[in-house]
């Protein structure tokens, strides 16, 4: 079939079949591209052999590597300096990057250079919340010679010296009461705790003013001192309920009350004092397997009622050697072995005035006589006692908890501002 199209001179020319086999140069560029593509597809379909290979699955991507700090132990993160531009942070960074924590004989770096600033911070913390020091604090120990009397007396003196809330210290260790000798007071002028038990037992009322006039007060710390009867019928002759009633009654007169119980388990006076307490300190001297077993035995005793009252006891170990004064000992040895919160473990270094006051002729408990590191750990103990008081009764101290959080956030913001300025 032929078609007509105009010719060059305006006439009509008949299209012949041979006109369809014209050269590609006379076609438009689009038509040339389509023609080449059709030829290529036809060639590929005839020459391409079918493949038996299955399609490969995409390789799984490796998960992102977690940051190094998320893999570190808590006792390493506990000593991380806040200021990233300090020399202490560089030492801590090298300790973590070189993985020196694998070697037990290499202790994590301690920031002793910042001790004075931390002591100041803890003291400010205690004074800001001094009105929340409303509790009974009792010290317990399974054996004698565990430094429980030393710890409770120095703690009472430290809080009384910095907070000035006039606490009371009841010496209830009949066998070896050291209240008078430690504070350089005449033993005959101290009021006897046994008489307090008799007054409460016979329901004879007495006031705080009358009670304070019957005893001696430490001038430096403001602690009111009460001794245990050294001979005859002592406090151990009273049952648990009478001791509990006595502690509760005296607590109404003294918002902050310290109780130094005698050594040994299953003592009625210790049971009553522990049941009345808001904060319980379990003490021992030195870190050894025997000392940790004594602490575990004291914590597990049902007579103290720590589990029922949900009290978080604070484990205090004194006389710790310098090489053991690190967070590895605090977290991995003491806290793990005794099954307590690592924050509730306080290690006090050996201090000649704290551990051997009589030997080194320290005539009385004097806060400024202690070394800087001992004072630092004592301030941490006082701060932790206040935190446990708040945690023991959350409903009562809910406003205090919110205030503490506000203070912490304010302090951290001030620290960041100082770091940015520096």
RODO-2510 file (C-alpha; in nm, 4 decimals, decimal comma):
residues 422
     n   res          X          Y          Z
     1     x     0,0000     0,0000     0,0000
     2     x     0,1384     0,3335    -0,0986
     3     x     0,0935     0,6674     0,0643
     4     x     0,1268     1,0174    -0,0733
     5     x     0,3344     1,3008     0,0651
     6     x     0,4302     1,6357    -0,0746
     7     x     0,7330     1,6478    -0,2967
     8     x     1,0064     1,9120    -0,3198
     9     x     0,8324     2,1055    -0,5979
    10     x     0,4933     2,1061    -0,4286
    11     x     0,3771     1,8015    -0,6208
    12     x     0,2700     1,4675    -0,4806
    13     x     0,5164     1,1795    -0,4612
    14     x     0,4207     0,8244    -0,3937
    15     x     0,6081     0,6605    -0,0950
    16     x     0,7702     0,3373    -0,1932
    17     x     0,8413     0,0426     0,0447
    18     x     1,2118     0,1065     0,0066
    19     x     1,1653     0,4391     0,1802
    20     x     1,1295     0,2562     0,5152
    21     x     1,4923     0,1341     0,4961
    22     x     1,6393     0,4764     0,5035
    23     x     1,9629     0,5558     0,6848
    24     x     1,9506     0,6346     1,0582
    25     x     2,1121     0,9707     0,9895
    26     x     1,7841     1,0906     0,8413
    27     x     1,5914     0,9992     1,1616
    28     x     1,5371     1,2298     1,4543
    29     x     1,7664     1,1882     1,7651
    30     x     1,4833     1,0464     1,9826
    31     x     1,4032     0,7819     1,7267
    32     x     1,7720     0,6845     1,7022
    33     x     1,7944     0,6408     2,0807
    34     x     1,4829     0,4201     2,0904
    35     x     1,6144     0,2098     1,8029
    36     x     1,9527     0,1529     1,9707
    37     x     1,7874     0,0615     2,3008
    38     x     1,5636    -0,1971     2,1276
    39     x     1,8640    -0,3544     1,9539
    40     x     2,0565    -0,3756     2,2826
    41     x     1,7685    -0,5415     2,4673
    42     x     1,7261    -0,7947     2,1861
    43     x     2,0970    -0,8774     2,1935
    44     x     2,1029    -0,9201     2,5729
    45     x     1,7991    -1,1491     2,5711
    46     x     1,9649    -1,3823     2,3183
    47     x     2,3179    -1,3905     2,4615
    48     x     2,2525    -1,3776     2,8418
    49     x     2,2590    -1,7196     3,0031
    50     x     2,0283    -1,7961     3,2950
    51     x     2,2072    -1,7771     3,6333
    52     x     2,1589    -2,0378     3,9076
    53     x     2,2949    -1,8090     4,1830
    54     x     2,0502    -1,7030     4,4491
    55     x     2,0277    -1,3357     4,5362
    56     x     2,2619    -1,2464     4,8220
    57     x     2,1136    -1,1145     5,1421
    58     x     2,2420    -0,7793     5,2614
    59     x     2,5128    -0,8061     5,5260
    60     x     2,3878    -0,7218     5,8767
    61     x     2,5203    -0,3946     6,0030
    62     x     2,7261    -0,3983     6,3205
    63     x     2,5542    -0,2370     6,6182
    64     x     2,7068     0,0923     6,7241
    65     x     2,9770     0,0573     6,9829
    66     x     2,8525     0,1708     7,3256
    67     x     3,0363     0,4582     7,4920
    68     x     3,3169     0,3545     7,7209
    69     x     3,1616     0,5033     8,0328
    70     x     2,8568     0,2778     7,9997
    71     x     3,0826    -0,0271     8,0335
    72     x     3,2728     0,0916     8,3414
    73     x     3,2078    -0,0395     8,6898
    74     x     3,0176     0,1846     8,9337
    75     x     3,3173     0,2165     9,1623
    76     x     3,5125     0,3710     8,8741
    77     x     3,2379     0,6156     8,7799
    78     x     3,2036     0,7196     9,1442
    79     x     3,5451     0,8899     9,1352
    80     x     3,4964     1,0630     8,8011
    81     x     3,5918     1,4315     8,8386
    82     x     3,3286     1,6874     8,7481
    83     x     3,5705     1,9287     8,5837
    84     x     3,6820     1,7832     8,2495
    85     x     3,9618     2,0365     8,2168
    86     x     4,1410     1,9432     8,5382
    87     x     4,4501     1,7306     8,5906
    88     x     4,2463     1,4841     8,7968
    89     x     4,0176     1,4191     8,5011
    90     x     4,3180     1,3438     8,2789
    91     x     4,4461     1,0906     8,5355
    92     x     4,1018     0,9303     8,5579
    93     x     4,0737     0,9224     8,1771
    94     x     4,4093     0,7458     8,1444
    95     x     4,3086     0,4987     8,4157
    96     x     3,9952     0,4011     8,2222
    97     x     4,1481     0,3991     7,8703
    98     x     4,4439     0,1866     7,9754
    99     x     4,2013    -0,0483     8,1577
   100     x     4,4089    -0,0430     8,4735
   101     x     4,1049    -0,1624     8,6678
   102     x     4,1933    -0,5159     8,5594
   103     x     4,4752    -0,5127     8,8128
   104     x     4,3492    -0,5292     9,1703
   105     x     4,6709    -0,3860     9,3137
   106     x     4,6156    -0,0607     9,1191
   107     x     4,3519     0,1402     9,3034
   108     x     4,1333     0,3945     9,1240
   109     x     4,2618     0,7514     9,1541
   110     x     4,1290     0,9358     9,4563
   111     x     4,0765     1,3069     9,4358
   112     x     4,2335     1,4096     9,7668
   113     x     4,3202     1,7534     9,6311
   114     x     3,9501     1,8409     9,6290
   115     x     3,9013     1,7299     9,9909
   116     x     3,8714     2,0789    10,1368
   117     x     3,6135     2,1873     9,8807
   118     x     3,4063     1,8730     9,9420
   119     x     3,4247     1,9219    10,3190
   120     x     3,2960     2,2764    10,2705
   121     x     3,0188     2,1499    10,0441
   122     x     2,9105     1,8817    10,2926
   123     x     2,9155     2,1269    10,5803
   124     x     2,6977     2,3682    10,3843
   125     x     2,4620     2,0798    10,3080
   126     x     2,4297     1,9942    10,6784
   127     x     2,3606     2,3536    10,7768
   128     x     2,1045     2,4118    10,5015
   129     x     1,8983     2,1176    10,6300
   130     x     1,9812     2,1327    10,9999
   131     x     1,6135     2,1403    11,0963
   132     x     1,5678     1,7925    10,9477
   133     x     1,8133     1,6407    11,1953
   134     x     1,5297     1,4825    11,3903
   135     x     1,6164     1,1208    11,4572
   136     x     1,7580     0,8554    11,6873
   137     x     2,0974     0,7292    11,5727
   138     x     2,2227     0,4051    11,7274
   139     x     2,5525     0,2228    11,6793
   140     x     2,5699    -0,1587    11,6907
   141     x     2,8563    -0,4059    11,6923
   142     x     2,8908    -0,7787    11,7453
   143     x     3,2155    -0,7627    11,9412
   144     x     3,4114    -0,5253    12,1581
   145     x     3,7017    -0,3294    12,0163
   146     x     3,5130    -0,2527    11,6940
   147     x     3,5507     0,1263    11,7375
   148     x     3,1745     0,1754    11,7684
   149     x     3,2101     0,4105    12,0676
   150     x     3,4798     0,6077    11,8879
   151     x     3,2694     0,6469    11,5732
   152     x     2,9454     0,7487    11,7458
   153     x     3,1237     1,0000    11,9719
   154     x     3,3195     1,1669    11,6920
   155     x     3,0088     1,1716    11,4692
   156     x     2,8022     1,3378    11,7429
   157     x     3,0807     1,5895    11,8027
   158     x     3,1185     1,6628    11,4304
   159     x     2,7464     1,7235    11,3735
   160     x     2,7146     1,9219    11,6954
   161     x     3,0186     2,1345    11,6070
   162     x     2,9059     2,2246    11,2538
   163     x     2,5261     2,2250    11,2910
   164     x     2,4972     2,3550    11,6488
   165     x     2,1783     2,1635    11,7249
   166     x     2,2822     2,0503    12,0776
   167     x     2,2468     1,6725    12,0388
   168     x     2,2499     1,4231    12,3251
   169     x     2,4824     1,1256    12,3551
   170     x     2,3631     0,8356    12,5705
   171     x     2,6420     0,6014    12,6750
   172     x     2,4836     0,2587    12,7265
   173     x     2,7966     0,0434    12,7274
   174     x     2,8015    -0,0630    13,0922
   175     x     3,1244    -0,2590    13,0687
   176     x     3,3456     0,0127    12,9205
   177     x     3,1825     0,3521    12,9084
   178     x     3,4312     0,6083    12,7732
   179     x     3,2070     0,9119    12,7499
   180     x     3,3648     1,1025    13,0368
   181     x     3,7269     1,0245    12,9469
   182     x     3,6873     1,1019    12,5747
   183     x     3,5356     1,4453    12,6404
   184     x     3,7607     1,5199    12,9424
   185     x     3,4731     1,5426    13,1900
   186     x     3,4363     1,4355    13,5506
   187     x     3,2518     1,1048    13,5494
   188     x     3,0708     1,1864    13,8733
   189     x     2,9102     1,4925    13,7137
   190     x     2,7523     1,3052    13,4235
   191     x     2,3914     1,1958    13,4605
   192     x     2,3427     0,8201    13,4585
   193     x     2,1337     0,6612    13,1828
   194     x     2,0155     0,4007    13,4337
   195     x     1,8356     0,6763    13,6244
   196     x     1,6654     0,7821    13,3027
   197     x     1,5342     0,4296    13,2661
   198     x     1,4061     0,4351    13,6240
   199     x     1,2283     0,7675    13,5733
   200     x     1,0571     0,6485    13,2565
   201     x     0,9717     0,3133    13,4145
   202     x     0,8042     0,4827    13,7125
   203     x     0,6409     0,7360    13,4791
   204     x     0,7932     1,0344    13,6553
   205     x     0,7810     1,3336    13,4171
   206     x     1,0834     1,5583    13,3672
   207     x     1,1690     1,8460    13,1352
   208     x     1,4589     1,9113    12,9019
   209     x     1,5828     2,2018    13,1139
   210     x     1,5926     1,9871    13,4283
   211     x     1,7692     1,7056    13,2449
   212     x     2,0336     1,9351    13,0947
   213     x     2,1106     2,0809    13,4375
   214     x     2,1875     1,7328    13,5725
   215     x     2,4735     1,6581    13,3329
   216     x     2,7750     1,8068    13,1556
   217     x     2,8002     1,9585    12,8058
   218     x     3,0972     1,9586    12,5719
   219     x     3,1881     2,3223    12,5154
   220     x     3,3287     2,2807    12,1650
   221     x     3,0508     2,0738    12,0059
   222     x     2,7586     2,1428    12,2398
   223     x     2,6872     1,7696    12,2907
   224     x     2,5025     1,6807    12,6129
   225     x     2,6724     1,3785    12,7691
   226     x     2,5124     1,0914    12,9608
   227     x     2,7047     0,7946    13,0963
   228     x     2,6233     0,4315    13,1715
   229     x     2,6424     0,2993    13,5255
   230     x     2,9772     0,1208    13,5544
   231     x     2,8974    -0,1150    13,8406
   232     x     2,5989    -0,2838    13,9980
   233     x     2,2629    -0,3119    13,8266
   234     x     2,3144    -0,1534    13,4878
   235     x     2,1177    -0,0950    13,1750
   236     x     2,1389    -0,4596    13,0733
   237     x     1,8945    -0,5493    13,3495
   238     x     1,6148    -0,3632    13,1694
   239     x     1,4072    -0,5285    12,9058
   240     x     1,3635    -0,4260    12,5439
   241     x     1,0334    -0,2442    12,5853
   242     x     1,1641    -0,0259    12,8729
   243     x     1,4724     0,0707    12,6769
   244     x     1,2556     0,1494    12,3746
   245     x     1,0256     0,3681    12,5879
   246     x     1,3238     0,5512    12,7379
   247     x     1,4718     0,6286    12,3971
   248     x     1,1399     0,7572    12,2660
   249     x     1,0856     0,9776    12,5722
   250     x     1,4327     1,1343    12,5626
   251     x     1,3943     1,1899    12,1886
   252     x     1,1043     1,4229    12,2634
   253     x     1,3478     1,6386    12,4590
   254     x     1,6407     1,6071    12,2174
   255     x     1,5539     1,6122    11,8462
   256     x     1,8902     1,4507    11,7661
   257     x     1,9762     1,1601    11,9949
   258     x     2,2811     0,9328    11,9728
   259     x     2,2897     0,5934    12,1451
   260     x     2,6126     0,4055    12,2146
   261     x     2,5078     0,0464    12,2874
   262     x     2,7260    -0,2248    12,4349
   263     x     2,8923    -0,4986    12,2316
   264     x     2,7377    -0,8376    12,1726
   265     x     2,4255    -0,9743    12,0096
   266     x     2,0901    -1,0477    12,1712
   267     x     2,1319    -0,7779    12,4367
   268     x     1,7977    -0,6386    12,5477
   269     x     1,9233    -0,2821    12,5737
   270     x     2,0686    -0,2990    12,2226
   271     x     1,7468    -0,4505    12,0882
   272     x     1,5334    -0,1712    12,2322
   273     x     1,7699     0,0994    12,1134
   274     x     1,7847    -0,0479    11,7614
   275     x     1,4067    -0,0756    11,7385
   276     x     1,3686     0,2911    11,8306
   277     x     1,6302     0,4146    11,5814
   278     x     1,5816     0,5927    11,2515
   279     x     1,9462     0,5401    11,1558
   280     x     2,1575     0,2377    11,2501
   281     x     2,5362     0,2325    11,2231
   282     x     2,7025    -0,1094    11,2125
   283     x     3,0712    -0,0683    11,2870
   284     x     3,3896    -0,2662    11,2824
   285     x     3,7608    -0,2044    11,2698
   286     x     3,9732    -0,3055    10,9722
   287     x     3,8786    -0,4932    10,6572
   288     x     3,9127    -0,8670    10,7037
   289     x     3,7006    -1,1734    10,6450
   290     x     3,6243    -1,2032    11,0151
   291     x     3,5210    -0,8373    11,0406
   292     x     3,2864    -0,8667    10,7410
   293     x     3,1306    -1,1833    10,8881
   294     x     3,0616    -0,9965    11,2133
   295     x     2,8895    -0,7181    11,0185
   296     x     2,6770    -0,9687    10,8248
   297     x     2,5782    -1,1422    11,1492
   298     x     2,4755    -0,8108    11,3059
   299     x     2,2676    -0,7079    11,0026
   300     x     2,0859    -1,0418    10,9908
   301     x     1,9799    -1,0435    11,3565
   302     x     1,5955    -1,0300    11,3652
   303     x     1,5837    -0,8698    11,7125
   304     x     1,6908    -0,5354    11,5708
   305     x     1,3950    -0,5248    11,3334
   306     x     1,5877    -0,3580    11,0512
   307     x     1,4039    -0,5494    10,7792
   308     x     1,0573    -0,4755    10,9182
   309     x     1,1292    -0,1039    10,9553
   310     x     1,2998    -0,0970    10,6139
   311     x     1,5945     0,0846    10,7636
   312     x     1,9013     0,1018    10,5444
   313     x     2,1924     0,0493    10,7850
   314     x     2,5178     0,2348    10,7335
   315     x     2,8295     0,0201    10,7528
   316     x     3,1237     0,2130    10,8968
   317     x     3,4711     0,0584    10,9004
   318     x     3,7536     0,2470    11,0688
   319     x     4,1273     0,1904    11,0728
   320     x     4,1378     0,1255    10,6984
   321     x     4,4852     0,1155    10,5436
   322     x     4,5721     0,3798    10,2797
   323     x     4,5918     0,1218     9,9983
   324     x     4,2362     0,0080    10,0841
   325     x     4,0898     0,3590    10,0872
   326     x     3,9320     0,3401     9,7425
   327     x     3,5969     0,2815     9,5820
   328     x     3,6893    -0,0709     9,4732
   329     x     3,7020    -0,1718     9,8408
   330     x     3,3805     0,0172     9,9087
   331     x     3,1800    -0,1374     9,6231
   332     x     3,3348    -0,4721     9,5355
   333     x     3,4428    -0,5956     9,8793
   334     x     3,2353    -0,4484    10,1620
   335     x     2,9047    -0,3663     9,9886
   336     x     2,8939    -0,6878     9,7873
   337     x     2,9952    -0,9098    10,0770
   338     x     2,7568    -0,7510    10,3289
   339     x     2,4721    -0,7049    10,0774
   340     x     2,4212    -0,3341    10,1456
   341     x     2,3951    -0,0258     9,9306
   342     x     2,7453     0,0916     9,8297
   343     x     2,6456     0,4464     9,9215
   344     x     2,5881     0,3226    10,2777
   345     x     2,9481     0,2068    10,3162
   346     x     3,1828     0,4597    10,4753
   347     x     3,5524     0,3849    10,5123
   348     x     3,7438     0,5835    10,7730
   349     x     4,1222     0,5845    10,7294
   350     x     4,3553     0,5137    11,0151
   351     x     4,4022     0,8296    11,2185
   352     x     4,6145     0,8329    11,5309
   353     x     4,3762     1,0639    11,7148
   354     x     4,0677     0,8775    11,6001
   355     x     4,1947     0,5266    11,6741
   356     x     4,4549     0,5859    11,9486
   357     x     4,3402     0,8987    12,1256
   358     x     4,4787     0,7985    12,4630
   359     x     4,8106     0,6793    12,3232
   360     x     4,8833     1,0097    12,1484
   361     x     4,7685     1,2185    12,4483
   362     x     4,4708     1,3841    12,2857
   363     x     4,2987     1,5026    12,6001
   364     x     3,9537     1,5407    12,4485
   365     x     3,7544     1,4968    12,1281
   366     x     3,8746     1,7830    11,9104
   367     x     3,7442     1,7990    11,5527
   368     x     4,0290     2,0064    11,4142
   369     x     4,2866     1,7516    11,5328
   370     x     4,1904     1,4997    11,2638
   371     x     4,3622     1,4762    10,9281
   372     x     4,2015     1,6213    10,6168
   373     x     4,1139     1,2820    10,4732
   374     x     3,9581     1,1626    10,8010
   375     x     3,7566     1,4838    10,8266
   376     x     3,6403     1,4336    10,4677
   377     x     3,5121     1,0822    10,5358
   378     x     3,3507     1,1960    10,8618
   379     x     3,1677     1,4697    10,6706
   380     x     3,0487     1,2108    10,4177
   381     x     2,9186     0,9975    10,7038
   382     x     2,7278     1,2936    10,8521
   383     x     2,5809     1,3774    10,5118
   384     x     2,4749     1,0172    10,4521
   385     x     2,3108     1,0042    10,7957
   386     x     2,0967     1,3050    10,7029
   387     x     1,9993     1,1442    10,3711
   388     x     1,8978     0,8195    10,5452
   389     x     1,6877     1,0195    10,7931
   390     x     1,4955     1,1695    10,5026
   391     x     1,4641     0,8327    10,3259
   392     x     1,3384     0,6567    10,6406
   393     x     1,0186     0,8651    10,6537
   394     x     0,9465     0,9914    10,3009
   395     x     0,5995     1,1232    10,3864
   396     x     0,7277     1,3260    10,6793
   397     x     1,0252     1,4650    10,4935
   398     x     0,8750     1,4983    10,1472
   399     x     0,9289     1,8717    10,1493
   400     x     1,2855     1,8144    10,2670
   401     x     1,3493     1,5768     9,9811
   402     x     1,2254     1,8304     9,7308
   403     x     1,4378     2,0950     9,8958
   404     x     1,7432     1,8696     9,8778
   405     x     1,6856     1,8098     9,5077
   406     x     1,6496     2,1835     9,4544
   407     x     1,9733     2,2490     9,6420
   408     x     2,1592     1,9848     9,4418
   409     x     2,0350     2,1212     9,1095
   410     x     2,1231     2,4749     9,2142
   411     x     2,4711     2,3701     9,3209
   412     x     2,5332     2,1829     8,9957
   413     x     2,4221     2,4791     8,7896
   414     x     2,6597     2,7018     8,9854
   415     x     2,9409     2,4536     8,9241
   416     x     2,8729     2,4522     8,5498
   417     x     2,8716     2,8314     8,5459
   418     x     3,2074     2,8424     8,7226
   419     x     3,3528     2,5846     8,4820
   420     x     3,2336     2,7834     8,1808
   421     x     3,3800     3,1022     8,3212
   422     x     3,7113     2,9334     8,3934
***
